[in-house]
Amino acid sequence: MQKKRLVIIGGGFAGLNVAKNIDKTLYDVTVVDRHNYHSFPPLFYQVASSGLEPASISFPLRRELTRRCYRGCRYHMGDVRAIDASAKLVRTQYEDIPYDVLVIAAGTTNNFFGNTELEKHVYTLKSTPQAIRCRNEILDRLERASLTADAGARRRLLTFAVIGGGPTGVEIAGALGELKRFVLKKEYPGIKENEVKVILIEGTDRLLRTMSARSSADAAKALDQLGVEVRLHTMTKSYTKGIVELEGGETFAADTVIWTAGVQGVAFDLENTDVKPSFGGRFDVDEYNAVRGLDDVYAIGDIALHMDEKYPKGHPQVAQVAIQQGRTLARNLSRPDSRKPFEYHDKGSMATIGRNRAVVDMGKMHLSGRLAWMAWMFIHLISLLGMRNKIVVLVNWTYSYFTFSSGLRLMLRPGKYPVRSYWND
Ligand SMILES: Cc1cc2nc3c(=O)[nH]c(=O)nc-3n(C[C@H](O)[C@H](O)[C@H](O)COP(=O)(O)OP(=O)(O)OC[C@H]3O[C@@H](n4cnc5c(N)ncnc54)[C@H](O)[C@@H]3O)c2cc1C
């Protein structure tokens, strides 16, 4: 029997779980990803705050695919730009890849809600390169502030605004708070703690809206202890020329604004079909993750929108949904005669706000403080791909726990030349 060509767009949590669990005697599997590594988004903020090196939260896809459970799977580097639904082709900047079955697992990207000015000037945390950029810029501000005596310039350089009070916003604001409280006096003696302002701006009435009210309150308290100013019920209107303008007219100067306030599905040109992504740029799927209106095309993870009675607005965009959808889809494609509808088993959620400060919700159980922080560390450690990464991360965390220090405050910027002008990318 000839194998079907299964193409998976995205080697994230969702895509890799399909590749790992699918029956390779039935499918010839190709994973296409714009990066040649698997990333671990929950720890991007630690790269941005110089807590971890990028390599320790990334894992080479080619190396991962050599494992026995992926035997026969191939990796193709490429940024998927179009899907031709009638010719059954996936188009990257380098090639057209034919498929019999397509799995879209490309996740999400930043959403600036049409504000192109904002998009051009804020820093983001949706990929490892973005996290590295953010780290470089934070360090750049501290270095520049150390060089100037001008009070206005120092205020602008040392004001860090984080927009969006979800887990990512809370975590990066907490990390900046720790920098202000514990690192500056050791490593930047020219900057006083009270000169640094970290402002977390959230449009709704509480932080961590997807978690319990107790978690929101505990997170706000922990941020306050770290000297982070939390502004609730506050919408950001614009950010131009270094000035943040809030709805209502208030303005303040900040040279660093980190945007964590919105995500949307990665977009592709959909050729020879009328199907369009639904709200949030997510593909509307049925209970088997089949994209409605497209033959042999499935969407899983953050980019899928599966609405049911329990989740009328779709499942939360978290790693567990992606992993579980990947596994279920692999099983269903491997055993088409006994398909099972997807059912999400919520294992709880957590966020950290710095050392000894975290919040965990598991069913009706709520934890905060050191115990929650240890649970957070344990879960994140075991979820990382690769033993080397687990060890490196553990060593880094242990070292910085006792020393309040990090050897990673490095501004590593790529060189500008040579320009690779005649290549497609
Ligand atoms: C900063 C941050 C913190 C988070 N913290 C948590 C947390 O603490 N707990 C939690 O459960 N979840 C967290 N999440 C959410 C979690 O990371 C996602 O739910 C999960 O990664 C979704 O998995 P996925 O496979 O759908 O997408 P991803 O993991 O995003 O993988 C998508 C893959 O597709 C590739 N790709 C994208 N577009 C293209 C294209 N056009 N062509 C080729 N390849 C492409 C990407 O390179 C990537 O490898 C966080 C997310 C972020 C951004």
The ligand as an SDF file (V2000), in Angstrom:
LIG
                    3D

 53 58  0  0  0  0  0  0  0  0999 V2000
    5.5550   34.2100   25.6390 C   0  0  0  0  0  0  0  0  0  0  0  0
    4.6150   33.0420   25.7540 C   0  0  0  0  0  0  0  0  0  0  0  0
    4.4250   32.4200   26.9680 C   0  0  0  0  0  0  0  0  0  0  0  0
    3.5780   31.3340   27.0830 C   0  0  0  0  0  0  0  0  0  0  0  0
    3.4270   30.7060   28.2920 N   0  0  0  0  0  0  0  0  0  0  0  0
    2.6710   29.5970   28.3790 C   0  0  0  0  0  0  0  0  0  0  0  0
    2.5900   28.8640   29.6010 C   0  0  0  0  0  0  0  0  0  0  0  0
    3.1890   29.2470   30.6030 O   0  0  0  0  0  0  0  0  0  0  0  0
    1.8270   27.7370   29.6210 N   0  0  0  0  0  0  0  0  0  0  0  0
    1.1720   27.3010   28.5060 C   0  0  0  0  0  0  0  0  0  0  0  0
    0.5090   26.2580   28.5550 O   0  0  0  0  0  0  0  0  0  0  0  0
    1.2300   27.9730   27.3620 N   0  0  0  0  0  0  0  0  0  0  0  0
    1.9630   29.0950   27.2640 C   0  0  0  0  0  0  0  0  0  0  0  0
    2.0390   29.7770   26.0830 N   0  0  0  0  0  0  0  0  0  0  0  0
    1.2480   29.2860   24.9620 C   0  0  0  0  0  0  0  0  0  0  0  0
    1.9040   28.0870   24.3070 C   0  0  0  0  0  0  0  0  0  0  0  0
    3.2380   28.3730   24.0190 O   0  0  0  0  0  0  0  0  0  0  0  0
    1.1380   27.7570   23.0550 C   0  0  0  0  0  0  0  0  0  0  0  0
   -0.1850   27.4480   23.3990 O   0  0  0  0  0  0  0  0  0  0  0  0
    1.7610   26.5930   22.3140 C   0  0  0  0  0  0  0  0  0  0  0  0
    3.0760   26.8880   21.9650 O   0  0  0  0  0  0  0  0  0  0  0  0
    0.9410   26.2800   21.0810 C   0  0  0  0  0  0  0  0  0  0  0  0
    1.5620   25.2540   20.3770 O   0  0  0  0  0  0  0  0  0  0  0  0
    1.4570   25.2190   18.7900 P   0  0  0  0  0  0  0  0  0  0  0  0
    2.1760   23.9900   18.3680 O   0  0  0  0  0  0  0  0  0  0  0  0
    0.0560   25.4170   18.3720 O   0  0  0  0  0  0  0  0  0  0  0  0
    2.2360   26.5110   18.3070 O   0  0  0  0  0  0  0  0  0  0  0  0
    3.7730   26.8910   18.5170 P   0  0  0  0  0  0  0  0  0  0  0  0
    4.3400   26.2180   19.6970 O   0  0  0  0  0  0  0  0  0  0  0  0
    3.7830   28.3630   18.4560 O   0  0  0  0  0  0  0  0  0  0  0  0
    4.4900   26.2880   17.2410 O   0  0  0  0  0  0  0  0  0  0  0  0
    4.2430   26.8000   15.9660 C   0  0  0  0  0  0  0  0  0  0  0  0
    5.4140   26.4310   15.0790 C   0  0  0  0  0  0  0  0  0  0  0  0
    5.0770   26.7960   13.7440 O   0  0  0  0  0  0  0  0  0  0  0  0
    6.1560   27.4740   13.1480 C   0  0  0  0  0  0  0  0  0  0  0  0
    5.5780   28.3860   12.1490 N   0  0  0  0  0  0  0  0  0  0  0  0
    4.7700   29.4380   12.3620 C   0  0  0  0  0  0  0  0  0  0  0  0
    4.4050   29.9990   11.2120 N   0  0  0  0  0  0  0  0  0  0  0  0
    5.0020   29.2800   10.2420 C   0  0  0  0  0  0  0  0  0  0  0  0
    5.0160   29.3760    8.8260 C   0  0  0  0  0  0  0  0  0  0  0  0
    4.3230   30.3090    8.1550 N   0  0  0  0  0  0  0  0  0  0  0  0
    5.7560   28.4990    8.1190 N   0  0  0  0  0  0  0  0  0  0  0  0
    6.4790   27.5370    8.7590 C   0  0  0  0  0  0  0  0  0  0  0  0
    6.4930   27.3920   10.1000 N   0  0  0  0  0  0  0  0  0  0  0  0
    5.7550   28.2550   10.8290 C   0  0  0  0  0  0  0  0  0  0  0  0
    6.8520   28.1840   14.2820 C   0  0  0  0  0  0  0  0  0  0  0  0
    8.2100   28.4460   13.9690 O   0  0  0  0  0  0  0  0  0  0  0  0
    6.6880   27.1820   15.4220 C   0  0  0  0  0  0  0  0  0  0  0  0
    7.7610   26.2980   15.4760 O   0  0  0  0  0  0  0  0  0  0  0  0
    2.8780   30.8620   25.9480 C   0  0  0  0  0  0  0  0  0  0  0  0
    3.0620   31.4980   24.7260 C   0  0  0  0  0  0  0  0  0  0  0  0
    3.9300   32.5720   24.6220 C   0  0  0  0  0  0  0  0  0  0  0  0
    4.1270   33.2400   23.2950 C   0  0  0  0  0  0  0  0  0  0  0  0
  1  2  1  0
  2  3  1  0
  2 52  2  0
  3  4  2  0
  4  5  1  0
  4 50  1  0
  5  6  2  0
  6  7  1  0
  6 13  1  0
  7  8  2  0
  7  9  1  0
  9 10  1  0
 10 11  2  0
 10 12  1  0
 12 13  2  0
 13 14  1  0
 14 15  1  0
 14 50  1  0
 15 16  1  0
 16 17  1  0
 16 18  1  0
 18 19  1  0
 18 20  1  0
 20 21  1  0
 20 22  1  0
 22 23  1  0
 23 24  1  0
 24 25  2  0
 24 26  1  0
 24 27  1  0
 27 28  1  0
 28 29  2  0
 28 30  1  0
 28 31  1  0
 31 32  1  0
 32 33  1  0
 33 34  1  0
 33 48  1  0
 34 35  1  0
 35 36  1  0
 35 46  1  0
 36 37  1  0
 36 45  1  0
 37 38  2  0
 38 39  1  0
 39 40  1  0
 39 45  2  0
 40 41  1  0
 40 42  2  0
 42 43  1  0
 43 44  2  0
 44 45  1  0
 46 47  1  0
 46 48  1  0
 48 49  1  0
 50 51  2  0
 51 52  1  0
 52 53  1  0
M  END
$$$$
